[in-house]
Amino acid sequence: MKKFDTGILDALNKECRGEPINFVGLGAHNFQLSFGGLQQIQTEEKAAFLLNEKSYTWSEGPTEVPVWLLVGQTPISFRLPDPFTLRMCLKSGDFVEFYTAQHEYESTVINFGEKEGMRVVKVF
């Protein structure tokens, strides 16, 4: 799909309003979470995590990543370490990175829910 850009960074940082992560899902082909007014961030490419000072990576299928540790944590900001990596920084110092790649399939889908009467979804 396409690279992450500063437009998505600005939109996601507006969603960081002190509300904790309330849903985490890990399936055979995707990882997803939601918090506050953000309905869903889902990646099918790859996710990397820093949880309790330990690094983990998920790319597909079963994993030992303790994703349940994310529930209740509060996102404080989003950053772009590079155009293919979107980092969600958490109040605890932990983080989650969502990845994209330049190919014909979606890597990361960000669903902002309904805004001004329209569903807003960004695909990378």
N, CA, C and O atoms as CSV, one atom per row, in Angstrom:
chain,resi,resn,atom,element,x,y,z
A,1,MET,N,N,0.832,-1.174,0.000
A,1,MET,CA,C,0.000,0.000,0.000
A,1,MET,C,C,0.878,1.240,0.000
A,1,MET,O,O,1.618,1.471,-0.957
A,2,LYS,N,N,0.810,2.050,1.066
A,2,LYS,CA,C,1.567,3.294,1.054
A,2,LYS,C,C,2.257,3.519,2.390
A,2,LYS,O,O,1.970,2.851,3.383
A,3,LYS,N,N,3.170,4.473,2.384
A,3,LYS,CA,C,3.926,4.823,3.587
A,3,LYS,C,C,3.050,5.629,4.541
A,3,LYS,O,O,2.086,6.275,4.129
A,4,PHE,N,N,3.408,5.579,5.831
A,4,PHE,CA,C,2.767,6.452,6.805
A,4,PHE,C,C,3.243,7.882,6.546
A,4,PHE,O,O,4.341,8.089,6.030
A,5,ASP,N,N,2.413,8.870,6.906
A,5,ASP,CA,C,2.780,10.265,6.678
A,5,ASP,C,C,2.412,11.118,7.892
A,5,ASP,O,O,1.799,10.627,8.840
A,6,THR,N,N,2.782,12.371,7.857
A,6,THR,CA,C,2.509,13.249,8.994
A,6,THR,C,C,1.022,13.520,9.168
A,6,THR,O,O,0.583,13.848,10.270
A,7,GLY,N,N,0.240,13.390,8.105
A,7,GLY,CA,C,-1.210,13.572,8.222
A,7,GLY,C,C,-1.833,12.549,9.160
A,7,GLY,O,O,-2.660,12.900,10.000
A,8,ILE,N,N,-1.439,11.278,9.023
A,8,ILE,CA,C,-1.985,10.249,9.903
A,8,ILE,C,C,-1.445,10.429,11.315
A,8,ILE,O,O,-2.138,10.144,12.292
A,9,LEU,N,N,-0.222,10.896,11.419
A,9,LEU,CA,C,0.383,11.157,12.725
A,9,LEU,C,C,-0.415,12.229,13.470
A,9,LEU,O,O,-0.717,12.065,14.652
A,10,ASP,N,N,-0.750,13.303,12.800
A,10,ASP,CA,C,-1.537,14.378,13.415
A,10,ASP,C,C,-2.918,13.881,13.837
A,10,ASP,O,O,-3.379,14.182,14.938
A,11,ALA,N,N,-3.576,13.119,12.962
A,11,ALA,CA,C,-4.915,12.605,13.274
A,11,ALA,C,C,-4.888,11.671,14.482
A,11,ALA,O,O,-5.773,11.740,15.334
A,12,LEU,N,N,-3.887,10.804,14.563
A,12,LEU,CA,C,-3.794,9.875,15.692
A,12,LEU,C,C,-3.430,10.586,16.991
A,12,LEU,O,O,-3.950,10.237,18.051
A,13,ASN,N,N,-2.555,11.569,16.923
A,13,ASN,CA,C,-2.194,12.299,18.145
A,13,ASN,C,C,-3.391,13.049,18.726
A,13,ASN,O,O,-3.455,13.251,19.938
A,14,LYS,N,N,-4.333,13.460,17.893
A,14,LYS,CA,C,-5.559,14.103,18.388
A,14,LYS,C,C,-6.426,13.122,19.178
A,14,LYS,O,O,-7.225,13.535,20.018
A,15,GLU,N,N,-6.269,11.831,18.910
A,15,GLU,CA,C,-7.043,10.801,19.615
A,15,GLU,C,C,-6.454,10.458,20.984
A,15,GLU,O,O,-7.112,9.790,21.781
A,16,CYS,N,N,-5.245,10.896,21.268
A,16,CYS,CA,C,-4.597,10.621,22.564
A,16,CYS,C,C,-5.118,11.620,23.590
A,16,CYS,O,O,-4.549,12.695,23.776
A,17,ARG,N,N,-6.209,11.245,24.252
A,17,ARG,CA,C,-6.891,12.145,25.189
A,17,ARG,C,C,-6.948,11.560,26.592
A,17,ARG,O,O,-7.841,11.892,27.371
A,18,GLY,N,N,-5.995,10.691,26.916
A,18,GLY,CA,C,-5.940,10.130,28.259
A,18,GLY,C,C,-6.826,8.931,28.489
A,18,GLY,O,O,-7.020,8.514,29.631
A,19,GLU,N,N,-7.369,8.366,27.421
A,19,GLU,CA,C,-8.239,7.193,27.553
A,19,GLU,C,C,-7.431,5.925,27.303
A,19,GLU,O,O,-6.643,5.880,26.358
A,20,PRO,N,N,-7.609,4.890,28.130
A,20,PRO,CA,C,-6.796,3.682,28.016
A,20,PRO,C,C,-7.226,2.755,26.876
A,20,PRO,O,O,-8.338,2.855,26.356
A,21,ILE,N,N,-6.339,1.877,26.512
A,21,ILE,CA,C,-6.641,0.817,25.552
A,21,ILE,C,C,-7.715,-0.067,26.177
A,21,ILE,O,O,-7.569,-0.527,27.309
A,22,ASN,N,N,-8.797,-0.302,25.432
A,22,ASN,CA,C,-9.902,-1.094,25.975
A,22,ASN,C,C,-10.121,-2.410,25.242
A,22,ASN,O,O,-10.938,-3.227,25.666
A,23,PHE,N,N,-9.400,-2.620,24.145
A,23,PHE,CA,C,-9.530,-3.872,23.406
A,23,PHE,C,C,-8.212,-4.201,22.725
A,23,PHE,O,O,-7.565,-3.333,22.138
A,24,VAL,N,N,-7.827,-5.463,22.812
A,24,VAL,CA,C,-6.669,-5.983,22.096
A,24,VAL,C,C,-7.095,-7.306,21.477
A,24,VAL,O,O,-7.670,-8.154,22.161
A,25,GLY,N,N,-6.820,-7.489,20.196
A,25,GLY,CA,C,-7.147,-8.738,19.519
A,25,GLY,C,C,-5.949,-9.247,18.753
A,25,GLY,O,O,-5.265,-8.485,18.071
A,26,LEU,N,N,-5.697,-10.533,18.866
A,26,LEU,CA,C,-4.589,-11.160,18.155
A,26,LEU,C,C,-5.127,-12.399,17.469
A,26,LEU,O,O,-5.528,-13.357,18.129
A,27,GLY,N,N,-5.136,-12.381,16.159
A,27,GLY,CA,C,-5.643,-13.509,15.389
A,27,GLY,C,C,-4.532,-14.157,14.593
A,27,GLY,O,O,-3.363,-13.794,14.722
A,28,ALA,N,N,-4.905,-15.116,13.771
A,28,ALA,CA,C,-3.921,-15.813,12.955
A,28,ALA,C,C,-3.268,-14.889,11.928
A,28,ALA,O,O,-2.121,-15.098,11.533
A,29,HIS,N,N,-4.018,-13.853,11.494
A,29,HIS,CA,C,-3.497,-12.995,10.432
A,29,HIS,C,C,-3.488,-11.512,10.756
A,29,HIS,O,O,-3.148,-10.705,9.890
A,30,ASN,N,N,-3.855,-11.119,11.988
A,30,ASN,CA,C,-3.806,-9.693,12.310
A,30,ASN,C,C,-3.699,-9.456,13.815
A,30,ASN,O,O,-4.027,-10.310,14.639
A,31,PHE,N,N,-3.224,-8.257,14.126
A,31,PHE,CA,C,-3.182,-7.755,15.497
A,31,PHE,C,C,-3.944,-6.445,15.472
A,31,PHE,O,O,-3.781,-5.647,14.549
A,32,GLN,N,N,-4.785,-6.213,16.491
A,32,GLN,CA,C,-5.564,-4.980,16.522
A,32,GLN,C,C,-5.793,-4.511,17.944
A,32,GLN,O,O,-5.734,-5.286,18.898
A,33,LEU,N,N,-6.056,-3.215,18.058
A,33,LEU,CA,C,-6.403,-2.645,19.359
A,33,LEU,C,C,-7.278,-1.428,19.156
A,33,LEU,O,O,-7.383,-0.897,18.051
A,34,SER,N,N,-7.912,-0.986,20.251
A,34,SER,CA,C,-8.708,0.241,20.212
A,34,SER,C,C,-8.604,0.952,21.551
A,34,SER,O,O,-8.313,0.349,22.585
A,35,PHE,N,N,-8.853,2.258,21.495
A,35,PHE,CA,C,-8.869,3.085,22.707
A,35,PHE,C,C,-9.651,4.353,22.414
A,35,PHE,O,O,-9.706,4.821,21.276
A,36,GLY,N,N,-10.253,4.901,23.460
A,36,GLY,CA,C,-10.971,6.168,23.328
A,36,GLY,C,C,-11.894,6.199,22.133
A,36,GLY,O,O,-12.691,5.283,21.929
A,37,GLY,N,N,-11.788,7.255,21.340
A,37,GLY,CA,C,-12.622,7.408,20.160
A,37,GLY,C,C,-12.090,6.685,18.937
A,37,GLY,O,O,-12.744,6.677,17.894
A,38,LEU,N,N,-10.925,6.082,19.042
A,38,LEU,CA,C,-10.340,5.359,17.912
A,38,LEU,C,C,-10.910,3.955,17.894
A,38,LEU,O,O,-10.680,3.173,18.817
A,39,GLN,N,N,-11.651,3.634,16.848
A,39,GLN,CA,C,-12.337,2.360,16.804
A,39,GLN,C,C,-11.376,1.182,16.647
A,39,GLN,O,O,-11.587,0.132,17.255
A,40,GLN,N,N,-10.315,1.341,15.833
A,40,GLN,CA,C,-9.438,0.204,15.606
A,40,GLN,C,C,-8.182,0.591,14.845
A,40,GLN,O,O,-8.230,1.365,13.889
A,41,ILE,N,N,-7.062,0.044,15.283
A,41,ILE,CA,C,-5.840,0.011,14.481
A,41,ILE,C,C,-5.552,-1.465,14.295
A,41,ILE,O,O,-5.429,-2.207,15.270
A,42,GLN,N,N,-5.446,-1.890,13.055
A,42,GLN,CA,C,-5.222,-3.302,12.751
A,42,GLN,C,C,-4.055,-3.440,11.792
A,42,GLN,O,O,-3.993,-2.737,10.783
A,43,THR,N,N,-3.136,-4.334,12.096
A,43,THR,CA,C,-2.039,-4.606,11.177
A,43,THR,C,C,-2.055,-6.063,10.756
A,43,THR,O,O,-2.320,-6.962,11.554
A,44,GLU,N,N,-1.770,-6.268,9.499
A,44,GLU,CA,C,-1.644,-7.619,8.964
A,44,GLU,C,C,-0.213,-7.865,8.504
A,44,GLU,O,O,0.115,-8.949,8.021
A,45,GLU,N,N,0.630,-6.860,8.654
A,45,GLU,CA,C,2.015,-6.931,8.199
A,45,GLU,C,C,2.933,-7.425,9.309
A,45,GLU,O,O,3.532,-8.498,9.221
A,46,LYS,N,N,3.025,-6.608,10.358
A,46,LYS,CA,C,3.951,-6.892,11.448
A,46,LYS,C,C,3.677,-5.907,12.570
A,46,LYS,O,O,3.281,-4.768,12.322
A,47,ALA,N,N,3.885,-6.341,13.790
A,47,ALA,CA,C,3.816,-5.452,14.951
A,47,ALA,C,C,5.004,-5.770,15.848
A,47,ALA,O,O,5.410,-6.924,15.983
A,48,ALA,N,N,5.547,-4.736,16.452
A,48,ALA,CA,C,6.638,-4.909,17.411
A,48,ALA,C,C,6.213,-4.247,18.707
A,48,ALA,O,O,5.471,-3.265,18.700
A,49,PHE,N,N,6.683,-4.786,19.809
A,49,PHE,CA,C,6.242,-4.337,21.122
A,49,PHE,C,C,7.425,-4.183,22.057
A,49,PHE,O,O,8.382,-4.954,21.990
A,50,LEU,N,N,7.359,-3.191,22.926
A,50,LEU,CA,C,8.212,-3.111,24.107
A,50,LEU,C,C,7.236,-3.142,25.272
A,50,LEU,O,O,6.481,-2.195,25.492
A,51,LEU,N,N,7.261,-4.251,26.023
A,51,LEU,CA,C,6.350,-4.452,27.150
A,51,LEU,C,C,7.159,-4.869,28.367
A,51,LEU,O,O,7.845,-5.891,28.348
A,52,ASN,N,N,7.074,-4.075,29.420
A,52,ASN,CA,C,7.842,-4.361,30.644
A,52,ASN,C,C,9.326,-4.573,30.344
A,52,ASN,O,O,9.952,-5.498,30.862
A,53,GLU,N,N,9.873,-3.703,29.504
A,53,GLU,CA,C,11.286,-3.686,29.143
A,53,GLU,C,C,11.739,-4.896,28.335
A,53,GLU,O,O,12.939,-5.154,28.245
A,54,LYS,N,N,10.812,-5.643,27.748
A,54,LYS,CA,C,11.149,-6.768,26.883
A,54,LYS,C,C,10.599,-6.496,25.492
A,54,LYS,O,O,9.489,-5.984,25.347
A,55,SER,N,N,11.376,-6.839,24.471
A,55,SER,CA,C,10.972,-6.641,23.082
A,55,SER,C,C,10.351,-7.906,22.512
A,55,SER,O,O,10.801,-9.018,22.787
A,56,TYR,N,N,9.302,-7.712,21.708
A,56,TYR,CA,C,8.597,-8.809,21.056
A,56,TYR,C,C,8.249,-8.388,19.636
A,56,TYR,O,O,8.160,-7.199,19.330
A,57,THR,N,N,8.053,-9.382,18.774
A,57,THR,CA,C,7.611,-9.118,17.408
A,57,THR,C,C,6.545,-10.138,17.036
A,57,THR,O,O,6.653,-11.318,17.369
A,58,TRP,N,N,5.518,-9.670,16.342
A,58,TRP,CA,C,4.497,-10.546,15.785
A,58,TRP,C,C,4.428,-10.284,14.290
A,58,TRP,O,O,4.431,-9.133,13.854
A,59,SER,N,N,4.364,-11.362,13.501
A,59,SER,CA,C,4.169,-11.174,12.064
A,59,SER,C,C,3.067,-12.053,11.501
A,59,SER,O,O,2.524,-11.730,10.445
A,60,GLU,N,N,2.717,-13.133,12.147
A,60,GLU,CA,C,1.596,-13.954,11.712
A,60,GLU,C,C,1.510,-15.178,12.612
A,60,GLU,O,O,2.525,-15.740,13.025
A,61,GLY,N,N,0.298,-15.571,12.902
A,61,GLY,CA,C,0.081,-16.813,13.624
A,61,GLY,C,C,0.264,-16.714,15.120
A,61,GLY,O,O,0.364,-15.619,15.675
A,62,PRO,N,N,0.309,-17.871,15.777
A,62,PRO,CA,C,0.439,-17.919,17.235
A,62,PRO,C,C,1.716,-17.220,17.711
A,62,PRO,O,O,2.729,-17.190,17.011
A,63,THR,N,N,1.638,-16.669,18.904
A,63,THR,CA,C,2.776,-15.935,19.439
A,63,THR,C,C,2.768,-15.992,20.957
A,63,THR,O,O,1.749,-16.292,21.579
A,64,GLU,N,N,3.906,-15.704,21.532
A,64,GLU,CA,C,4.020,-15.632,22.989
A,64,GLU,C,C,4.029,-14.188,23.485
A,64,GLU,O,O,4.322,-13.934,24.653
A,65,VAL,N,N,3.710,-13.246,22.607
A,65,VAL,CA,C,3.659,-11.838,23.004
A,65,VAL,C,C,2.533,-11.660,24.031
A,65,VAL,O,O,1.387,-12.008,23.748
A,66,PRO,N,N,2.844,-11.126,25.214
A,66,PRO,CA,C,1.796,-10.934,26.236
A,66,PRO,C,C,0.964,-9.678,25.964
A,66,PRO,O,O,1.035,-8.699,26.707
A,67,VAL,N,N,0.177,-9.724,24.889
A,67,VAL,CA,C,-0.580,-8.535,24.456
A,67,VAL,C,C,-1.599,-8.080,25.491
A,67,VAL,O,O,-2.008,-6.920,25.470
A,68,TRP,N,N,-2.020,-8.961,26.395
A,68,TRP,CA,C,-2.978,-8.565,27.435
A,68,TRP,C,C,-2.408,-7.463,28.323
A,68,TRP,O,O,-3.166,-6.753,28.983
A,69,LEU,N,N,-1.079,-7.307,28.349
A,69,LEU,CA,C,-0.469,-6.234,29.138
A,69,LEU,C,C,-0.798,-4.850,28.588
A,69,LEU,O,O,-0.589,-3.849,29.273
A,70,LEU,N,N,-1.306,-4.782,27.370
A,70,LEU,CA,C,-1.674,-3.497,26.770
A,70,LEU,C,C,-3.009,-2.968,27.278
A,70,LEU,O,O,-3.215,-1.756,27.327
A,71,VAL,N,N,-3.914,-3.859,27.654
A,71,VAL,CA,C,-5.240,-3.436,28.114
A,71,VAL,C,C,-5.098,-2.578,29.369
A,71,VAL,O,O,-4.466,-2.980,30.346
A,72,GLY,N,N,-5.690,-1.404,29.322
A,72,GLY,CA,C,-5.615,-0.474,30.444
A,72,GLY,C,C,-4.469,0.529,30.347
A,72,GLY,O,O,-4.446,1.510,31.091
A,73,GLN,N,N,-3.519,0.299,29.442
A,73,GLN,CA,C,-2.429,1.259,29.260
A,73,GLN,C,C,-2.939,2.451,28.444
A,73,GLN,O,O,-3.865,2.316,27.645
A,74,THR,N,N,-2.330,3.607,28.654
A,74,THR,CA,C,-2.802,4.844,28.034
A,74,THR,C,C,-1.847,5.341,26.954
A,74,THR,O,O,-0.691,5.646,27.246
A,75,PRO,N,N,-2.317,5.426,25.708
A,75,PRO,CA,C,-1.510,6.019,24.638
A,75,PRO,C,C,-1.324,7.519,24.889
A,75,PRO,O,O,-2.277,8.227,25.216
A,76,ILE,N,N,-0.081,7.993,24.731
A,76,ILE,CA,C,0.179,9.423,24.926
A,76,ILE,C,C,0.574,10.131,23.639
A,76,ILE,O,O,0.408,11.345,23.516
A,77,SER,N,N,1.102,9.368,22.672
A,77,SER,CA,C,1.474,9.994,21.398
A,77,SER,C,C,1.791,8.929,20.361
A,77,SER,O,O,1.990,7.756,20.676
A,78,PHE,N,N,1.830,9.383,19.111
A,78,PHE,CA,C,2.264,8.551,17.998
A,78,PHE,C,C,3.456,9.227,17.356
A,78,PHE,O,O,3.538,10.455,17.320
A,79,ARG,N,N,4.390,8.420,16.844
A,79,ARG,CA,C,5.603,8.924,16.185
A,79,ARG,C,C,5.882,8.105,14.941
A,79,ARG,O,O,5.377,6.993,14.787
A,80,LEU,N,N,6.682,8.661,14.062
A,80,LEU,CA,C,7.112,7.951,12.856
A,80,LEU,C,C,8.630,7.775,12.902
A,80,LEU,O,O,9.362,8.663,12.464
A,81,PRO,N,N,9.116,6.642,13.425
A,81,PRO,CA,C,10.561,6.404,13.399
A,81,PRO,C,C,11.101,6.377,11.971
A,81,PRO,O,O,12.243,6.764,11.721
A,82,ASP,N,N,10.265,5.915,11.033
A,82,ASP,CA,C,10.566,5.964,9.607
A,82,ASP,C,C,9.228,5.857,8.864
A,82,ASP,O,O,8.209,5.577,9.496
A,83,PRO,N,N,9.201,6.070,7.558
A,83,PRO,CA,C,7.922,6.080,6.832
A,83,PRO,C,C,7.166,4.746,6.810
A,83,PRO,O,O,6.000,4.716,6.416
A,84,PHE,N,N,7.797,3.656,7.219
A,84,PHE,CA,C,7.147,2.351,7.225
A,84,PHE,C,C,6.781,1.880,8.628
A,84,PHE,O,O,6.280,0.769,8.805
A,85,THR,N,N,7.034,2.734,9.633
A,85,THR,CA,C,6.806,2.357,11.030
A,85,THR,C,C,6.027,3.450,11.755
A,85,THR,O,O,6.423,4.615,11.760
A,86,LEU,N,N,4.914,3.053,12.365
A,86,LEU,CA,C,4.095,3.950,13.170
A,86,LEU,C,C,4.178,3.469,14.618
A,86,LEU,O,O,3.744,2.361,14.930
A,87,ARG,N,N,4.731,4.298,15.497
A,87,ARG,CA,C,4.910,3.919,16.900
A,87,ARG,C,C,3.875,4.590,17.783
A,87,ARG,O,O,3.720,5.811,17.752
A,88,MET,N,N,3.167,3.794,18.571
A,88,MET,CA,C,2.242,4.297,19.579
A,88,MET,C,C,2.979,4.243,20.916
A,88,MET,O,O,3.330,3.164,21.392
A,89,CYS,N,N,3.209,5.402,21.514
A,89,CYS,CA,C,3.918,5.496,22.788
A,89,CYS,C,C,2.902,5.485,23.928
A,89,CYS,O,O,1.873,6.158,23.865
A,90,LEU,N,N,3.204,4.720,24.959
A,90,LEU,CA,C,2.297,4.562,26.089
A,90,LEU,C,C,2.855,5.267,27.324
A,90,LEU,O,O,4.067,5.429,27.464
A,91,LYS,N,N,1.970,5.676,28.201
A,91,LYS,CA,C,2.339,6.413,29.413
A,91,LYS,C,C,3.357,5.642,30.262
A,91,LYS,O,O,4.191,6.255,30.928
A,92,SER,N,N,3.297,4.323,30.244
A,92,SER,CA,C,4.189,3.468,31.037
A,92,SER,C,C,5.620,3.446,30.516
A,92,SER,O,O,6.525,3.005,31.224
A,93,GLY,N,N,5.839,3.917,29.282
A,93,GLY,CA,C,7.143,3.802,28.637
A,93,GLY,C,C,7.173,2.664,27.626
A,93,GLY,O,O,8.106,2.565,26.829
A,94,ASP,N,N,6.161,1.807,27.654
A,94,ASP,CA,C,6.032,0.745,26.654
A,94,ASP,C,C,5.624,1.366,25.320
A,94,ASP,O,O,5.234,2.533,25.267
A,95,PHE,N,N,5.716,0.584,24.245
A,95,PHE,CA,C,5.225,1.052,22.953
A,95,PHE,C,C,4.803,-0.117,22.084
A,95,PHE,O,O,5.156,-1.269,22.337
A,96,VAL,N,N,4.026,0.219,21.036
A,96,VAL,CA,C,3.623,-0.726,19.998
A,96,VAL,C,C,3.969,-0.080,18.663
A,96,VAL,O,O,3.690,1.099,18.443
A,97,GLU,N,N,4.574,-0.853,17.782
A,97,GLU,CA,C,4.873,-0.363,16.442
A,97,GLU,C,C,4.063,-1.150,15.422
A,97,GLU,O,O,4.016,-2.380,15.451
A,98,PHE,N,N,3.425,-0.409,14.518
A,98,PHE,CA,C,2.655,-0.970,13.423
A,98,PHE,C,C,3.454,-0.719,12.149
A,98,PHE,O,O,4.030,0.356,11.980
A,99,TYR,N,N,3.494,-1.693,11.259
A,99,TYR,CA,C,4.317,-1.586,10.053
A,99,TYR,C,C,3.467,-1.590,8.798
A,99,TYR,O,O,2.355,-2.117,8.778
A,100,THR,N,N,4.014,-0.992,7.756
A,100,THR,CA,C,3.421,-1.042,6.435
A,100,THR,C,C,4.517,-1.428,5.457
A,100,THR,O,O,5.701,-1.389,5.790
A,101,ALA,N,N,4.116,-1.797,4.256
A,101,ALA,CA,C,5.067,-2.169,3.210
A,101,ALA,C,C,4.482,-1.712,1.884
A,101,ALA,O,O,3.269,-1.542,1.754
A,102,GLN,N,N,5.337,-1.518,0.917
A,102,GLN,CA,C,4.851,-1.087,-0.384
A,102,GLN,C,C,4.577,-2.315,-1.248
A,102,GLN,O,O,5.462,-2.825,-1.936
A,103,HIS,N,N,3.337,-2.771,-1.194
A,103,HIS,CA,C,2.842,-3.838,-2.058
A,103,HIS,C,C,1.353,-3.617,-2.253
A,103,HIS,O,O,0.795,-2.653,-1.730
A,104,GLU,N,N,0.709,-4.492,-2.993
A,104,GLU,CA,C,-0.682,-4.243,-3.380
A,104,GLU,C,C,-1.712,-4.539,-2.301
A,104,GLU,O,O,-2.892,-4.247,-2.494
A,105,TYR,N,N,-1.306,-5.106,-1.177
A,105,TYR,CA,C,-2.249,-5.452,-0.119
A,105,TYR,C,C,-2.144,-4.493,1.054
A,105,TYR,O,O,-1.090,-3.902,1.290
A,106,GLU,N,N,-3.258,-4.340,1.800
A,106,GLU,CA,C,-3.220,-3.474,2.973
A,106,GLU,C,C,-2.333,-4.108,4.051
A,106,GLU,O,O,-2.338,-5.323,4.248
A,107,SER,N,N,-1.585,-3.266,4.730
A,107,SER,CA,C,-0.737,-3.697,5.834
A,107,SER,C,C,-1.339,-3.266,7.161
A,107,SER,O,O,-1.451,-4.063,8.092
A,108,THR,N,N,-1.723,-2.000,7.238
A,108,THR,CA,C,-2.312,-1.446,8.456
A,108,THR,C,C,-3.558,-0.651,8.092
A,108,THR,O,O,-3.548,0.163,7.169
A,109,VAL,N,N,-4.630,-0.902,8.835
A,109,VAL,CA,C,-5.897,-0.203,8.619
A,109,VAL,C,C,-6.240,0.530,9.912
A,109,VAL,O,O,-6.242,-0.065,10.990
A,110,ILE,N,N,-6.529,1.817,9.800
A,110,ILE,CA,C,-6.876,2.639,10.959
A,110,ILE,C,C,-8.310,3.125,10.778
A,110,ILE,O,O,-8.624,3.861,9.842
A,111,ASN,N,N,-9.169,2.693,11.696
A,111,ASN,CA,C,-10.591,3.014,11.631
A,111,ASN,C,C,-10.898,4.044,12.718
A,111,ASN,O,O,-10.890,3.726,13.907
A,112,PHE,N,N,-11.166,5.272,12.300
A,112,PHE,CA,C,-11.477,6.352,13.229
A,112,PHE,C,C,-12.947,6.363,13.633
A,112,PHE,O,O,-13.362,7.187,14.448
A,113,GLY,N,N,-13.734,5.454,13.068
A,113,GLY,CA,C,-15.162,5.447,13.354
A,113,GLY,C,C,-15.869,6.535,12.574
A,113,GLY,O,O,-15.384,6.984,11.536
A,114,GLU,N,N,-17.005,6.951,13.074
A,114,GLU,CA,C,-17.797,7.949,12.372
A,114,GLU,C,C,-17.397,9.352,12.815
A,114,GLU,O,O,-17.365,9.658,14.007
A,115,LYS,N,N,-17.095,10.190,11.839
A,115,LYS,CA,C,-16.748,11.591,12.065
A,115,LYS,C,C,-17.604,12.436,11.135
A,115,LYS,O,O,-17.561,12.275,9.916
A,116,GLU,N,N,-18.375,13.330,11.718
A,116,GLU,CA,C,-19.231,14.233,10.942
A,116,GLU,C,C,-20.127,13.473,9.966
A,116,GLU,O,O,-20.302,13.883,8.819
A,117,GLY,N,N,-20.688,12.364,10.439
A,117,GLY,CA,C,-21.623,11.603,9.635
A,117,GLY,C,C,-21.005,10.657,8.611
A,117,GLY,O,O,-21.730,10.029,7.839
A,118,MET,N,N,-19.686,10.545,8.591
A,118,MET,CA,C,-19.012,9.650,7.646
A,118,MET,C,C,-18.023,8.762,8.383
A,118,MET,O,O,-17.361,9.198,9.325
A,119,ARG,N,N,-17.929,7.512,7.943
A,119,ARG,CA,C,-16.934,6.608,8.523
A,119,ARG,C,C,-15.578,6.970,7.926
A,119,ARG,O,O,-15.445,7.094,6.709
A,120,VAL,N,N,-14.569,7.141,8.786
A,120,VAL,CA,C,-13.231,7.527,8.344
A,120,VAL,C,C,-12.288,6.349,8.577
A,120,VAL,O,O,-12.048,5.941,9.713
A,121,VAL,N,N,-11.758,5.813,7.479
A,121,VAL,CA,C,-10.827,4.688,7.530
A,121,VAL,C,C,-9.615,5.050,6.674
A,121,VAL,O,O,-9.766,5.490,5.535
A,122,LYS,N,N,-8.430,4.867,7.216
A,122,LYS,CA,C,-7.182,5.107,6.481
A,122,LYS,C,C,-6.496,3.760,6.284
A,122,LYS,O,O,-6.388,2.971,7.222
A,123,VAL,N,N,-6.038,3.502,5.076
A,123,VAL,CA,C,-5.406,2.218,4.736
A,123,VAL,C,C,-3.985,2.469,4.287
A,123,VAL,O,O,-3.725,3.308,3.425
A,124,PHE,N,N,-3.066,1.726,4.887
A,124,PHE,CA,C,-1.638,1.824,4.538
A,124,PHE,C,C,-1.095,0.455,4.168
A,124,PHE,O,O,0.086,0.326,3.844
